[in-house]
Amino acid sequence: LWTHNMRVACLIYVTDCSTSGPIEDIERLARIKELLCSVLKGDKDDRGARTDLAYGLTHPERRLHQMMFADRDYERVDEGRLWIQDQKITAENCDEKGYSVVNIECRDRPKLLFDTICTLTDMEYVVFHATIDSDRVKAHQEYYIRHMDGCPLLSEAERQRVIQCLGAAIERRASKGLRLELCAVDRIGLLSDVTRVFREYGLSVTRADVTTRGNKVLNDFYVTDTAGNPVDLKVIEAIRREIGQINLQVKETLEHGKSPSDVGTKLRFSFGSLFGRSSQVLYNLGLIKSLI
């Protein structure tokens, strides 16, 4: 589950309790979809809520990016303002080469490259060359891109859209709030019970990663109060008493973009120099749709 710009996207894996397998009844699936839409819509949601049934093997985090992008979470009222204040994104055409050059400077973090490459690919741009530079605190990415038909960016409006979409993609994964790690024996209704307790104690979940392994669940929740402020640890202690035997731990979250070690070590590589032909490698990874 990700939240961004007052929107939420989540992937839910469900099974039939009687068979422990996928639900195959079409009418039952349609009813589940209808009920989810009713729960998600809310009273002040002008865009509405959408649910879809998926059977493919798309990477879950890439699918979350696609869902947020389709919901236009990159749009904001103050369009001149970047999502993250220390973020700098430019997109310019290089007429002599026939490319558009996209430069991104922001705090480094895990999966930053994944997020930017997936976004460019889902916007149907082809990456022909890229250079990545990081000192573990700041990251610089440079991409040479074209449309799938070989054209560079065609207008100022398109250039601004690329900047907005990349800024949103970088921001979506930013972990806001206190990280809570929950470990327990799995049972029907466990997730519902835990999130109900969070709600009753005035907590808002900004991000969640829910994993089931055998009969065990390992869940990570990032929580704030309802106003987006830090959570009082006395509230967490009260929640621990409420949920009883479930193991709930507070995990220290590093400030976004900082690494616990090796700060100052500079990393730099070019897809072209590291792999020979950048486009071939990205094609093999399934992140671009055509080659030079």
GULUMSE-947980 format. One line per 2 residues: number of its first residue (from 1); their letters; for each residue x negated, y negated, z negated of N, C-alpha, C. Coordinates in Angstrom, 1 decimal, padded with zeros to 4 digits. Layout:
GULUMSE-947980
NUM = A = X,Y,Z,X,Y,Z,X,Y,Z | ...
end
This chain:
GULUMSE-947980
1 = LW = -000.8,001.2,000.0,000.0,000.0,000.0,-000.9,-001.2,000.0 | -000.6,-002.2,000.9,-001.3,-003.5,001.0,-000.3,-004.6,000.9
3 = TH = -000.7,-005.7,000.3,000.2,-006.9,000.3,-000.7,-008.0,000.9 | 000.0,-008.9,001.7,-000.7,-010.0,002.2,000.3,-011.1,002.7
5 = NM = 000.1,-012.3,002.4,000.9,-013.4,002.9,002.4,-013.2,002.6 | 002.7,-012.7,001.4,004.1,-012.4,001.0,004.7,-011.3,001.8
7 = RV = 003.9,-010.5,002.4,004.4,-009.3,003.1,003.8,-008.0,002.5 | 004.4,-006.9,002.6,003.9,-005.6,002.1,004.0,-004.6,003.2
9 = AC = 003.0,-003.7,003.3,003.0,-002.6,004.2,002.6,-001.4,003.4 | 003.2,-000.3,003.6,002.8,001.0,002.8,003.1,002.2,003.7
11 = LI = 002.3,003.2,003.5,002.5,004.5,004.1,002.9,005.5,003.0 | 004.0,006.2,003.2,004.5,007.1,002.2,004.5,008.5,002.8
13 = YV = 003.9,009.4,002.2,003.9,010.8,002.6,004.9,011.6,001.8 | 005.9,012.2,002.4,006.9,012.9,001.7,007.0,014.3,002.1
15 = TD = 007.4,015.2,001.2,007.6,016.6,001.4,009.0,017.0,000.9 | 009.5,018.1,001.4,010.7,018.7,000.9,010.4,019.5,-000.4
17 = CS = 011.0,019.1,-001.5,010.7,019.8,-002.8,011.0,021.3,-002.7 | 012.0,021.7,-001.9,012.3,023.1,-001.9,011.3,024.0,-001.2
19 = TS = 010.6,023.4,-000.2,009.7,024.1,000.7,008.2,023.7,000.5 | 008.0,022.5,-000.1,006.7,021.9,-000.2,006.1,021.6,001.2
21 = GP = 007.0,021.5,002.2,006.6,021.2,003.5,007.3,020.0,004.1 | 007.1,019.7,005.3,007.7,018.5,005.9,009.2,018.6,006.0
23 = IE = 009.9,017.5,005.9,011.4,017.4,006.0,011.7,017.5,007.5 | 012.5,018.5,007.9,012.8,018.7,009.3,014.2,018.3,009.7
25 = DI = 015.1,018.1,008.7,016.5,017.7,008.9,016.6,016.3,009.4 | 017.0,016.1,010.7,017.0,014.7,011.3,017.9,013.8,010.5
27 = ER = 019.1,014.3,010.2,020.1,013.5,009.4,019.5,013.0,008.1 | 018.9,013.9,007.4,018.3,013.6,006.1,017.2,012.6,006.2
29 = LA = 016.4,012.7,007.2,015.3,011.7,007.5,015.9,010.3,007.8 | 017.0,010.3,008.6,017.7,009.0,008.9,018.2,008.4,007.6
31 = RI = 018.8,009.2,006.7,019.3,008.7,005.5,018.2,008.1,004.6 | 017.1,008.8,004.5,015.9,008.3,003.8,015.5,007.0,004.3
33 = KE = 015.4,006.9,005.6,015.0,005.6,006.3,016.0,004.5,006.0 | 017.2,004.8,006.0,018.3,003.8,005.7,018.1,003.3,004.2
35 = LL = 017.9,004.2,003.3,017.8,003.8,001.9,016.6,003.0,001.6 | 015.5,003.4,002.3,014.2,002.6,002.1,014.4,001.2,002.6
37 = CS = 015.0,001.0,003.8,015.3,-000.3,004.3,016.1,-001.1,003.3 | 017.1,-000.5,002.7,017.9,-001.3,001.7,017.1,-001.7,000.5
39 = VL = 016.2,-000.8,000.1,015.3,-001.2,-001.1,014.3,-002.2,-000.7 | 013.7,-002.2,000.5,012.6,-003.1,000.8,013.1,-004.5,001.2
41 = KG = 014.3,-004.6,001.7,014.8,-005.8,002.3,014.7,-007.0,001.4 | 015.2,-006.9,000.2,015.2,-008.1,-000.7,016.3,-009.1,-000.4
43 = DK = 016.4,-010.1,-001.2,017.4,-011.1,-001.0,017.0,-012.3,-000.2 | 015.7,-012.6,-000.1,015.2,-013.7,000.5,014.2,-013.4,001.7
45 = DD = 014.4,-012.2,002.3,013.5,-011.8,003.4,014.2,-012.1,004.7 | 013.7,-013.2,005.3,014.3,-013.6,006.6,013.9,-012.7,007.7
47 = RG = 012.7,-012.1,007.6,012.3,-011.2,008.7,012.9,-009.8,008.6 | 013.3,-009.4,007.4,013.9,-008.1,007.2,012.8,-007.1,007.0
49 = AR = 013.2,-005.9,006.7,012.3,-004.8,006.5,012.5,-003.7,007.6 | 011.4,-003.1,007.9,011.4,-002.0,009.0,010.7,-000.8,008.4
51 = TD = 011.3,000.4,008.8,010.7,001.6,008.4,010.7,002.5,009.7 | 009.6,003.3,009.8,009.4,004.2,010.9,008.9,005.5,010.5
53 = LA = 009.3,006.5,011.2,008.8,007.9,010.9,007.6,008.1,011.8 | 006.5,008.6,011.2,005.3,008.8,012.0,004.9,010.2,011.8
55 = YG = 004.4,010.8,012.9,004.0,012.2,012.9,002.5,012.3,013.4 | 001.9,011.2,013.8,000.6,011.2,014.4,-000.5,011.3,013.4
57 = LT = -001.7,011.2,013.9,-002.9,011.3,013.0,-003.7,010.0,013.0 | -003.1,008.9,013.1,-003.7,007.6,013.1,-004.3,007.4,011.7
59 = HP = -005.6,006.9,011.6,-006.2,006.6,010.3,-005.3,005.8,009.5 | -005.0,006.1,008.2,-004.0,005.4,007.4,-004.3,003.9,007.3
61 = ER = -005.6,003.6,007.1,-005.9,002.1,006.9,-005.8,001.4,008.2 | -006.1,002.0,009.3,-005.8,001.4,010.6,-004.3,001.2,010.9
63 = RL = -003.6,002.2,010.4,-002.1,002.1,010.6,-001.6,000.9,009.8 | -002.1,000.7,008.6,-001.7,-000.4,007.8,-002.0,-001.8,008.5
65 = HQ = -003.2,-001.8,009.1,-003.5,-003.0,009.9,-002.5,-003.2,011.0 | -002.2,-002.2,011.7,-001.2,-002.3,012.8,000.2,-002.7,012.3
67 = MM = 000.6,-002.2,011.2,001.9,-002.6,010.6,001.9,-004.1,010.3 | 000.9,-004.5,009.6,000.8,-005.9,009.2,000.7,-006.8,010.4
69 = FA = -000.1,-006.4,011.4,-000.2,-007.2,012.7,001.2,-007.3,013.4 | 001.9,-006.2,013.4,003.2,-006.2,014.1,004.2,-007.1,013.3
71 = DR = 004.0,-007.2,012.0,004.9,-008.0,011.2,004.5,-009.5,011.2 | 003.4,-009.8,011.9,002.9,-011.2,012.1,002.5,-011.8,010.7
73 = DY = 001.8,-011.0,009.9,001.4,-011.5,008.6,000.3,-012.5,008.7 | -000.3,-012.7,009.9,-001.4,-013.6,010.2,-000.8,-015.1,010.3
75 = ER = 000.5,-015.2,010.5,001.1,-016.5,010.6,001.2,-017.2,009.3 | 000.9,-018.5,009.2,001.1,-019.3,008.0,001.5,-020.7,008.3
77 = VD = 002.1,-021.4,007.4,002.6,-022.7,007.6,001.4,-023.7,007.9 | 000.4,-023.6,007.0,-000.8,-024.5,007.2,-001.8,-023.8,008.1
79 = EG = -001.6,-023.8,009.4,-002.3,-023.0,010.3,-003.8,-023.4,010.4 | -004.1,-024.7,010.0,-005.5,-025.1,010.1,-006.4,-024.5,009.0
81 = RL = -005.8,-023.9,008.0,-006.5,-023.4,006.8,-006.8,-021.9,007.0 | -008.1,-021.6,006.7,-008.5,-020.2,006.8,-008.0,-019.4,005.7
83 = WI = -007.9,-018.1,005.8,-007.3,-017.2,004.8,-008.3,-017.3,003.6 | -009.6,-017.2,003.8,-010.5,-017.2,002.7,-011.4,-018.5,002.9
85 = QD = -011.6,-019.2,001.9,-012.2,-020.6,002.0,-013.7,-020.5,002.5 | -014.4,-019.4,002.1,-015.8,-019.4,002.6,-015.9,-018.5,003.9
87 = QK = -014.9,-018.4,004.6,-014.8,-017.7,005.8,-014.9,-018.6,007.0 | -015.7,-018.3,008.0,-015.8,-019.1,009.2,-015.7,-018.2,010.4
89 = IT = -014.8,-018.5,011.3,-014.5,-017.7,012.5,-014.4,-018.6,013.7 | -015.2,-018.3,014.7,-015.1,-019.1,016.0,-014.9,-018.2,017.2
91 = AE = -014.3,-018.7,018.2,-014.1,-017.9,019.4,-014.3,-018.8,020.6 | -015.3,-018.6,021.4,-015.6,-019.5,022.5,-015.9,-018.6,023.8
93 = NC = -015.6,-019.2,024.9,-015.9,-018.5,026.2,-017.3,-018.8,026.6 | -018.0,-017.7,027.1,-019.3,-017.8,027.7,-019.1,-017.7,029.2
95 = DE = -018.9,-018.8,029.9,-018.5,-018.7,031.3,-019.5,-018.0,032.2 | -020.8,-018.2,032.0,-021.8,-017.7,032.9,-021.9,-016.1,032.8
97 = KG = -021.4,-015.6,031.6,-021.4,-014.1,031.4,-020.1,-013.5,031.6 | -019.0,-014.3,031.6,-017.7,-013.8,031.8,-017.1,-013.1,030.5
99 = YS = -017.7,-013.4,029.3,-017.2,-012.9,028.1,-016.7,-014.0,027.2 | -015.9,-013.6,026.2,-015.6,-014.5,025.1,-016.5,-014.0,023.9
101 = VV = -017.1,-015.0,023.2,-017.9,-014.7,022.1,-017.2,-015.0,020.8 | -017.0,-014.0,019.9,-016.4,-014.2,018.6,-017.4,-014.1,017.5
103 = NI = -017.6,-015.1,016.7,-018.5,-015.1,015.5,-017.7,-015.2,014.2 | -018.1,-014.3,013.3,-017.4,-014.2,012.0,-018.5,-014.3,010.9
105 = EC = -018.4,-015.3,010.0,-019.2,-015.4,008.8,-018.3,-015.3,007.6 | -018.6,-014.4,006.7,-017.8,-014.3,005.5,-018.6,-013.4,004.5
107 = RD = -018.0,-013.3,003.3,-018.6,-012.4,002.3,-018.6,-011.0,002.8 | -019.7,-010.3,002.5,-019.8,-008.9,002.9,-019.0,-008.0,001.9
109 = RP = -018.5,-006.9,002.4,-017.8,-006.0,001.6,-017.7,-004.7,002.3 | -017.4,-003.6,001.6,-017.2,-002.3,002.3,-016.0,-002.4,003.3
111 = KL = -016.2,-001.7,004.5,-015.2,-001.6,005.6,-014.9,-002.9,006.3 | -015.7,-003.9,006.1,-015.5,-005.1,006.9,-015.6,-004.9,008.4
113 = LF = -016.6,-004.1,008.8,-016.8,-003.8,010.2,-015.6,-003.0,010.8 | -015.1,-002.1,010.0,-013.9,-001.3,010.4,-012.7,-002.2,010.6
115 = DT = -012.5,-003.1,009.7,-011.3,-004.0,009.8,-011.4,-004.9,011.0 | -012.5,-005.5,011.3,-012.6,-006.4,012.5,-012.6,-005.7,013.8
117 = IC = -013.2,-004.5,013.9,-013.2,-003.7,015.1,-011.8,-003.2,015.4 | -011.1,-002.7,014.4,-009.8,-002.2,014.6,-008.8,-003.3,015.1
119 = TL = -009.0,-004.5,014.5,-008.1,-005.6,014.9,-008.3,-006.0,016.3 | -009.6,-006.2,016.7,-009.8,-006.5,018.1,-009.3,-005.5,019.1
121 = TD = -009.5,-004.2,018.7,-009.0,-003.1,019.5,-007.5,-003.1,019.6 | -006.8,-003.3,018.5,-005.3,-003.3,018.5,-004.8,-004.5,019.2
123 = ME = -005.6,-005.6,019.3,-005.1,-006.7,020.1,-005.5,-006.5,021.6 | -006.0,-005.3,021.9,-006.3,-004.9,023.3,-007.4,-005.7,023.9
125 = YV = -008.4,-006.0,023.1,-009.7,-006.5,023.6,-010.7,-005.4,023.7 | -011.6,-005.5,024.6,-012.7,-004.5,024.7,-014.0,-005.1,024.2
127 = VF = -014.7,-004.5,023.3,-015.9,-005.0,022.8,-017.1,-004.4,023.6 | -017.9,-005.3,024.3,-018.9,-004.8,025.1,-020.3,-004.9,024.4
129 = HA = -020.4,-005.7,023.4,-021.7,-005.8,022.7,-021.4,-006.5,021.3 | -022.1,-006.1,020.3,-021.9,-006.6,019.0,-023.2,-006.6,018.2
131 = TI = -023.4,-007.7,017.4,-024.6,-007.8,016.5,-024.0,-008.0,015.1 | -024.6,-007.2,014.1,-024.2,-007.3,012.7,-025.4,-007.7,011.9
133 = DS = -025.2,-008.7,011.0,-026.2,-009.2,010.2,-025.7,-009.3,008.8 | -026.4,-008.7,007.8,-025.9,-008.8,006.4,-027.0,-008.9,005.4
135 = DR = -026.9,-009.7,004.4,-027.8,-009.7,003.3,-027.2,-009.2,002.0 | -026.1,-008.4,002.1,-025.3,-007.8,001.1,-024.4,-008.8,000.4
137 = VK = -024.5,-010.0,000.6,-023.6,-011.0,000.1,-022.8,-011.7,001.2 | -023.5,-012.2,002.2,-022.9,-012.8,003.4,-023.1,-011.8,004.6
139 = AH = -022.1,-011.8,005.4,-022.2,-011.0,006.6,-021.9,-011.9,007.8 | -022.6,-011.6,008.9,-022.4,-012.3,010.2,-022.1,-011.3,011.2
141 = QE = -021.0,-011.4,012.0,-020.7,-010.5,013.1,-020.5,-011.3,014.3 | -021.1,-010.8,015.4,-020.9,-011.5,016.7,-020.4,-010.4,017.7
143 = YY = -019.3,-010.7,018.4,-018.7,-009.8,019.3,-018.6,-010.4,020.7 | -018.9,-009.7,021.7,-018.7,-010.1,023.1,-017.5,-009.3,023.6
145 = IR = -016.4,-010.0,023.9,-015.2,-009.3,024.2,-014.6,-009.8,025.5 | -013.7,-009.0,026.1,-012.9,-009.3,027.2,-011.5,-008.6,027.1
147 = HM = -010.6,-009.1,027.8,-009.3,-008.4,028.0,-009.6,-007.1,028.7 | -008.7,-006.1,028.6,-008.8,-004.9,029.3,-008.9,-005.0,030.8
149 = DG = -008.4,-006.1,031.3,-008.5,-006.4,032.8,-009.7,-007.1,033.1 | -010.6,-007.4,032.2,-011.9,-008.0,032.4,-011.9,-009.5,032.2
151 = CP = -010.8,-010.1,031.9,-010.8,-011.6,031.7,-011.2,-012.0,030.2 | -011.8,-013.1,030.0,-012.1,-013.6,028.7,-010.8,-014.3,028.1
153 = LL = -010.9,-014.9,027.0,-009.7,-015.6,026.4,-009.3,-016.7,027.4 | -007.9,-016.8,027.5,-007.4,-017.6,028.6,-006.9,-018.9,028.2
155 = SE = -006.7,-019.2,026.9,-006.1,-020.4,026.5,-006.5,-020.8,025.0 | -006.3,-022.0,024.7,-006.6,-022.4,023.3,-005.6,-021.7,022.3
157 = AE = -004.4,-021.5,022.7,-003.5,-020.8,021.8,-003.9,-019.3,021.6 | -004.5,-018.7,022.6,-005.0,-017.3,022.4,-006.2,-017.3,021.5
159 = RQ = -007.1,-018.3,021.7,-008.3,-018.4,020.9,-007.9,-018.6,019.4 | -006.9,-019.4,019.1,-006.4,-019.6,017.7,-005.8,-018.4,017.2
161 = RV = -005.1,-017.6,018.0,-004.5,-016.4,017.6,-005.5,-015.4,017.2 | -006.6,-015.3,018.0,-007.7,-014.3,017.6,-008.3,-014.7,016.3
163 = IQ = -008.5,-016.0,016.0,-009.1,-016.5,014.8,-008.2,-016.1,013.6 | -006.9,-016.4,013.8,-005.9,-016.1,012.7,-005.9,-014.6,012.4
165 = CL = -005.8,-013.8,013.4,-005.7,-012.4,013.2,-006.9,-011.8,012.6 | -008.1,-012.2,013.0,-009.3,-011.7,012.3,-009.4,-012.2,010.9
167 = GA = -009.0,-013.4,010.6,-009.0,-013.9,009.2,-008.0,-013.1,008.4 | -006.9,-012.8,008.9,-005.9,-012.0,008.1,-006.4,-010.6,007.9
169 = AI = -007.1,-010.0,008.9,-007.6,-008.6,008.8,-008.7,-008.6,007.7 | -009.5,-009.6,007.6,-010.5,-009.6,006.5,-009.9,-009.8,005.2
171 = ER = -008.8,-010.5,005.1,-008.2,-010.8,003.8,-007.3,-009.7,003.3 | -006.7,-008.9,004.2,-005.8,-007.9,003.7,-006.4,-006.9,002.7
173 = RA = -007.6,-006.5,002.9,-008.2,-005.5,002.0,-008.7,-006.1,000.7 | -008.8,-007.4,000.6,-009.3,-008.1,-000.6,-008.5,-007.6,-001.8
175 = SK = -009.2,-007.1,-002.8,-008.5,-006.5,-004.0,-008.3,-007.6,-005.0 | -007.0,-007.9,-005.2,-006.7,-009.0,-006.2,-006.1,-008.3,-007.4
177 = GL = -006.6,-008.8,-008.6,-006.0,-008.3,-009.8,-006.9,-007.3,-010.5 | -006.4,-006.8,-011.6,-007.0,-005.8,-012.4,-006.8,-004.4,-011.9
179 = RL = -007.9,-003.7,-011.8,-007.8,-002.3,-011.2,-007.5,-001.3,-012.3 | -006.5,-000.6,-012.2,-006.1,000.5,-013.1,-006.2,001.8,-012.4
181 = EL = -006.9,002.8,-013.1,-007.0,004.1,-012.5,-006.1,005.1,-013.4 | -005.3,005.8,-012.7,-004.3,006.7,-013.4,-004.6,008.1,-012.9
183 = CA = -004.8,009.0,-013.9,-005.0,010.4,-013.6,-004.0,011.2,-014.4 | -003.3,012.2,-013.7,-002.3,013.0,-014.4,-002.0,014.2,-013.6
185 = VD = -001.3,015.1,-014.3,-000.7,016.3,-013.6,000.5,015.8,-012.8 | 000.5,016.2,-011.5,001.6,015.8,-010.6,002.9,016.3,-011.1
187 = RI = 004.0,015.6,-010.8,005.4,016.0,-011.0,006.3,015.1,-010.3 | 007.5,015.6,-010.0,008.5,014.8,-009.3,008.9,013.6,-010.1
189 = GL = 008.8,012.4,-009.5,009.2,011.2,-010.1,008.1,010.4,-010.9 | 006.9,011.0,-010.9,005.8,010.4,-011.7,005.5,008.9,-011.2
191 = LS = 005.3,008.8,-009.9,005.0,007.4,-009.3,006.1,006.4,-009.6 | 007.4,006.9,-009.5,008.5,006.0,-009.8,008.5,005.6,-011.3
193 = DV = 008.2,006.5,-012.2,008.2,006.2,-013.6,007.1,005.2,-013.9 | 005.9,005.4,-013.4,004.8,004.5,-013.7,005.1,003.1,-013.2
195 = TR = 005.5,003.0,-011.9,005.8,001.7,-011.4,006.9,001.0,-012.1 | 007.9,001.8,-012.6,009.0,001.2,-013.4,008.4,000.5,-014.7
197 = VF = 007.5,001.2,-015.3,006.9,000.7,-016.5,006.1,-000.6,-016.2 | 005.4,-000.6,-015.1,004.7,-001.8,-014.7,005.6,-002.9,-014.6
199 = RE = 006.8,-002.7,-013.9,007.7,-003.7,-013.7,008.3,-004.2,-015.0 | 008.6,-003.3,-015.9,009.2,-003.7,-017.2,008.3,-004.6,-018.0
201 = YG = 007.0,-004.4,-017.8,006.0,-005.2,-018.5,005.5,-006.4,-017.7 | 006.2,-006.7,-016.6,005.9,-007.9,-015.9,004.7,-007.9,-015.0
203 = LS = 004.3,-006.7,-014.5,003.2,-006.6,-013.7,003.6,-006.5,-012.2 | 002.8,-007.0,-011.3,003.0,-006.9,-009.9,001.9,-006.2,-009.3
205 = VT = 002.2,-005.2,-008.5,001.2,-004.4,-007.8,000.8,-005.0,-006.5 | -000.5,-005.4,-006.3,-000.9,-006.1,-005.1,-001.5,-005.1,-004.1
207 = RA = -002.0,-004.0,-004.6,-002.5,-002.9,-003.7,-002.5,-001.6,-004.5 | -002.3,-000.5,-003.8,-002.3,000.8,-004.4,-002.8,001.9,-003.5
209 = DV = -003.6,002.8,-004.1,-004.1,004.0,-003.3,-003.7,005.2,-004.1 | -002.8,006.0,-003.5,-002.2,007.1,-004.2,-002.7,008.4,-003.6
211 = TT = -003.4,009.3,-004.4,-003.9,010.5,-003.8,-003.5,011.7,-004.7 | -003.1,012.8,-004.0,-002.7,014.0,-004.7,-003.7,015.1,-004.3
213 = RG = -004.3,015.8,-005.2,-005.2,016.9,-005.0,-004.7,018.1,-005.8 | -004.1,019.1,-005.1,-003.6,020.2,-005.9,-002.5,019.8,-006.8
215 = NK = -002.6,020.0,-008.1,-001.6,019.6,-009.0,-002.0,018.3,-009.8 | -003.0,017.6,-009.3,-003.5,016.4,-009.9,-003.2,015.2,-009.0
217 = VL = -002.9,014.1,-009.7,-002.8,012.8,-008.9,-003.9,011.9,-009.4 | -004.5,011.1,-008.5,-005.5,010.1,-008.9,-005.0,008.8,-008.1
219 = ND = -004.5,007.9,-008.9,-004.0,006.6,-008.3,-004.8,005.4,-008.8 | -005.0,004.5,-007.8,-005.6,003.2,-008.2,-004.5,002.1,-007.9
221 = FY = -004.3,001.3,-008.9,-003.4,000.2,-008.8,-004.1,-001.1,-009.1 | -003.9,-002.1,-008.3,-004.5,-003.5,-008.5,-003.3,-004.3,-008.9
223 = VT = -003.3,-004.9,-010.1,-002.1,-005.5,-010.7,-002.5,-006.9,-011.2 | -001.4,-007.8,-011.1,-001.5,-009.1,-011.7,-000.2,-009.3,-012.4
225 = DT = 000.0,-010.5,-013.1,001.3,-010.8,-013.6,002.2,-011.3,-012.4 | 003.4,-011.5,-012.7,004.4,-011.9,-011.6,004.0,-013.2,-010.9
227 = AG = 003.2,-014.0,-011.6,002.8,-015.3,-011.0,001.4,-015.2,-010.3 | 000.9,-014.0,-010.2,-000.4,-013.8,-009.6,-001.6,-014.0,-010.5
229 = NP = -001.4,-014.2,-011.8,-002.5,-014.5,-012.7,-003.0,-013.2,-013.3 | -004.2,-013.3,-013.9,-004.8,-012.1,-014.6,-003.9,-011.5,-015.7
231 = VD = -004.1,-010.2,-015.9,-003.2,-009.5,-016.8,-003.8,-009.5,-018.2 | -003.1,-009.8,-019.2,-003.5,-009.7,-020.6,-003.7,-008.2,-020.9
233 = LK = -004.9,-007.9,-021.5,-005.3,-006.5,-021.8,-004.3,-006.0,-022.9 | -003.7,-006.8,-023.7,-002.8,-006.3,-024.7,-001.6,-005.7,-024.0
235 = VI = -001.2,-006.2,-022.8,-000.1,-005.6,-022.0,-000.5,-004.2,-021.6 | -001.8,-004.0,-021.2,-002.2,-002.7,-020.7,-002.2,-001.7,-021.9
237 = EA = -002.6,-002.1,-023.1,-002.5,-001.2,-024.2,-001.0,-000.8,-024.5 | -000.1,-001.8,-024.4,001.3,-001.4,-024.6,001.8,-000.4,-023.5
239 = IR = 001.3,-000.6,-022.3,001.7,000.3,-021.2,001.1,001.7,-021.5 | -000.1,001.8,-022.0,-000.7,003.1,-022.4,000.2,003.8,-023.4
241 = RE = 000.7,003.1,-024.4,001.5,003.7,-025.4,002.8,004.1,-024.8 | 003.3,003.4,-023.8,004.6,003.7,-023.2,004.5,005.0,-022.4
243 = IG = 003.4,005.2,-021.6,003.4,006.3,-020.7,002.8,007.5,-021.3 | 002.3,007.5,-022.6,002.0,008.6,-023.3,000.7,009.4,-022.8
245 = QI = 000.9,010.6,-022.4,-000.2,011.5,-022.1,-000.9,011.2,-020.8 | -000.4,010.3,-020.0,-001.1,010.0,-018.7,-002.3,009.2,-019.0
247 = NL = -003.4,009.6,-018.3,-004.7,008.9,-018.5,-004.8,007.7,-017.7 | -004.7,006.5,-018.3,-004.8,005.2,-017.6,-006.0,004.5,-018.1
249 = QV = -006.9,004.2,-017.1,-008.2,003.5,-017.4,-008.3,002.2,-016.7 | -008.8,001.2,-017.4,-009.1,-000.1,-016.8,-010.5,000.0,-016.2
251 = KE = -010.6,-000.3,-014.8,-011.9,-000.2,-014.2,-012.3,-001.6,-013.8 | -013.6,-002.0,-014.1,-014.1,-003.3,-013.8,-014.2,-003.4,-012.3
253 = TL = -013.6,-004.5,-011.8,-013.7,-004.8,-010.4,-014.7,-005.9,-010.1 | -015.7,-005.6,-009.2,-016.7,-006.6,-008.9,-016.0,-007.7,-008.1
255 = EH = -016.5,-008.9,-008.3,-016.0,-010.1,-007.5,-016.1,-009.7,-006.0 | -015.1,-010.0,-005.3,-015.0,-009.7,-003.8,-016.3,-010.2,-003.1
257 = GK = -017.0,-009.2,-002.5,-018.1,-009.6,-001.6,-019.4,-009.4,-002.3 | -019.5,-009.1,-003.7,-020.7,-009.0,-004.4,-021.1,-007.5,-004.5
259 = SP = -022.3,-007.2,-004.4,-022.8,-005.8,-004.6,-023.6,-005.7,-005.9 | -023.5,-004.6,-006.6,-024.1,-004.5,-007.9,-025.6,-004.4,-007.8
261 = SD = -026.2,-004.1,-006.6,-027.6,-003.9,-006.5,-028.0,-004.3,-005.1 | -029.3,-004.5,-004.9,-029.9,-004.7,-003.6,-029.5,-006.1,-003.1
263 = VG = -029.0,-007.0,-003.9,-028.6,-008.3,-003.4,-029.8,-009.0,-002.9 | -029.8,-009.5,-001.7,-030.9,-010.2,-001.1,-031.6,-009.3,000.0
265 = TK = -031.3,-008.0,000.0,-031.8,-007.2,001.0,-031.0,-007.4,002.3 | -031.7,-007.7,003.4,-031.1,-008.1,004.6,-031.0,-006.9,005.6
267 = LR = -029.8,-006.7,006.1,-029.6,-005.7,007.1,-029.2,-006.3,008.4 | -029.7,-005.8,009.5,-029.3,-006.3,010.8,-029.4,-005.2,011.8
269 = FS = -028.4,-005.1,012.6,-028.5,-004.2,013.8,-027.6,-004.7,014.9 | -027.9,-004.2,016.1,-027.1,-004.4,017.2,-026.6,-003.1,017.7
271 = FG = -025.3,-003.0,018.0,-024.7,-001.8,018.5,-025.5,-001.3,019.7 | -025.9,-002.3,020.6,-026.6,-002.0,021.8,-028.0,-001.4,021.5
273 = SL = -028.7,-002.0,020.6,-030.1,-001.5,020.3,-030.1,-000.2,019.5 | -029.1,-000.1,018.6,-029.0,001.0,017.7,-028.6,002.3,018.4
275 = FG = -027.6,002.2,019.3,-027.0,003.3,019.9,-027.3,003.5,021.4 | -027.9,002.5,022.0,-028.2,002.5,023.4,-027.1,001.8,024.2
277 = RS = -025.9,002.3,024.2,-024.8,001.6,024.9,-023.6,001.5,023.9 | -023.4,000.3,023.4,-022.4,000.0,022.4,-021.1,000.5,022.8
279 = SQ = -020.7,000.2,024.0,-019.3,000.5,024.5,-019.1,002.0,024.5 | -020.1,002.8,024.8,-020.0,004.3,024.9,-019.7,004.8,023.5
281 = VL = -020.4,004.3,022.5,-020.2,004.7,021.1,-018.9,004.4,020.6 | -018.5,003.1,020.8,-017.1,002.7,020.4,-016.0,003.5,021.1
283 = YN = -016.3,003.8,022.3,-015.3,004.6,023.1,-015.2,006.0,022.4 | -016.3,006.6,022.1,-016.3,007.9,021.5,-015.6,007.9,020.1
285 = LG = -015.7,006.8,019.4,-015.1,006.6,018.1,-013.6,006.4,018.3 | -013.1,006.1,019.5,-011.7,005.8,019.7,-011.3,004.4,019.4
287 = LI = -012.3,003.5,019.4,-012.0,002.1,019.0,-012.0,001.2,020.2 | -012.3,001.6,021.4,-012.1,000.9,022.6,-011.5,001.8,023.6
289 = KS = -010.8,001.2,024.7,-010.1,002.0,025.7,-010.7,002.1,027.0 | -011.8,001.4,027.2,-012.5,001.5,028.5,-014.0,001.1,028.3
291 = LI = -014.8,001.5,029.3,-016.2,001.3,029.3,-016.6,000.2,030.3 | -017.9,-000.3,030.2,-018.4,-001.3,031.1,-018.3,-000.7,032.5
end
